[in-house]
Amino acid sequence: MTKTISEESKDGYYYNLRGFAYFKLDKLEAAINDFNKAIEINSKEPTFYTNRSGIYEQQGNISAAINDLEKAAALYLQQGNKQEYTKRINKIQILKSR
């Protein structure tokens, strides 16, 4: 996958996929770096923010997790995806209640 990313570095989805793999391997800083790069390439993709919020939550950085979820929710709403918007709002409420 790293070779694919170097060849297709203008596609944030590759960074997102590798970031998710790093997340599953508990390589959180590498995952954040890839999610950051994905967002840098395509800041309109809510999945990237949602994935990064999971790492922030795991690290105990609830404020950053909420910020990412709020951004994802806003993007989903702009896209007309009310189901995903509602999921993010519900998750924000859970995090705020901690």
C-alpha positions in Angstrom: 0.0 0.0 0.0 2.9 2.4 0.7 4.1 2.0 -2.9 0.6 2.8 -4.1 0.5 5.9 -2.0 3.8 7.1 -3.4 2.5 6.7 -6.9 -1.0 8.1 -6.2 -0.2 10.7 -3.5 -3.0 13.0 -4.7 -5.7 10.6 -3.4 -6.6 11.0 0.2 -8.3 7.6 0.3 -5.0 5.8 0.1 -3.8 7.7 3.2 -7.1 7.0 4.9 -6.8 3.3 4.3 -3.3 3.1 5.5 -4.2 5.2 8.5 -6.9 2.8 9.4 -4.5 -0.1 9.1 -2.1 1.7 11.4 -4.9 2.4 13.8 -5.8 -1.4 13.9 -2.1 -2.1 14.5 -2.1 0.4 17.4 0.3 2.7 15.6 -1.6 5.7 16.5 0.9 8.5 15.6 1.4 7.0 12.2 -2.4 6.7 11.8 -2.9 10.4 12.7 -0.2 11.4 10.3 -2.0 9.6 7.4 -5.4 10.9 8.4 -3.9 14.4 8.5 -2.5 13.9 5.0 -5.8 12.6 3.7 -7.5 15.7 5.1 -4.9 17.9 3.6 -5.6 16.4 0.2 -9.4 16.4 0.5 -10.8 18.4 3.4 -14.4 17.7 2.2 -14.4 14.0 3.0 -16.1 13.4 6.4 -14.8 9.9 6.8 -11.3 11.2 7.3 -12.3 13.3 10.2 -14.4 10.5 11.7 -11.5 8.1 11.5 -9.1 10.6 13.1 -11.6 11.3 15.9 -11.5 7.7 16.9 -7.8 7.9 17.5 -8.2 11.2 19.5 -10.9 9.5 21.6 -8.6 6.5 22.3 -5.8 8.8 23.3 -8.2 10.6 25.7 -8.2 13.8 23.7 -11.9 14.2 23.8 -11.9 17.8 22.7 -10.1 17.0 19.5 -12.4 14.0 18.9 -15.4 16.2 19.3 -14.0 18.9 16.9 -13.4 16.3 14.2 -16.8 14.8 14.7 -18.4 18.2 14.4 -16.5 18.8 11.2 -17.6 15.4 9.9 -21.2 16.1 10.9 -21.3 19.4 9.1 -19.8 17.8 5.9 -22.4 15.0 6.0 -25.2 17.6 6.4 -23.8 19.6 3.4 -23.9 16.4 1.4 -27.5 15.7 2.4 -26.5 12.5 4.3 -28.8 12.9 7.4 -28.2 9.4 8.6 -24.4 9.8 9.0 -24.9 13.3 10.3 -27.2 12.0 13.1 -24.6 9.3 13.9 -21.9 11.9 14.4 -24.2 14.1 16.5 -25.1 11.2 18.7 -21.4 10.3 19.2 -20.6 13.9 20.1 -23.3 13.9 22.8 -21.9 10.6 24.2 -18.4 12.2 24.3 -19.7 15.4 25.9 -21.4 13.4 28.7 -18.1 11.7 29.8 
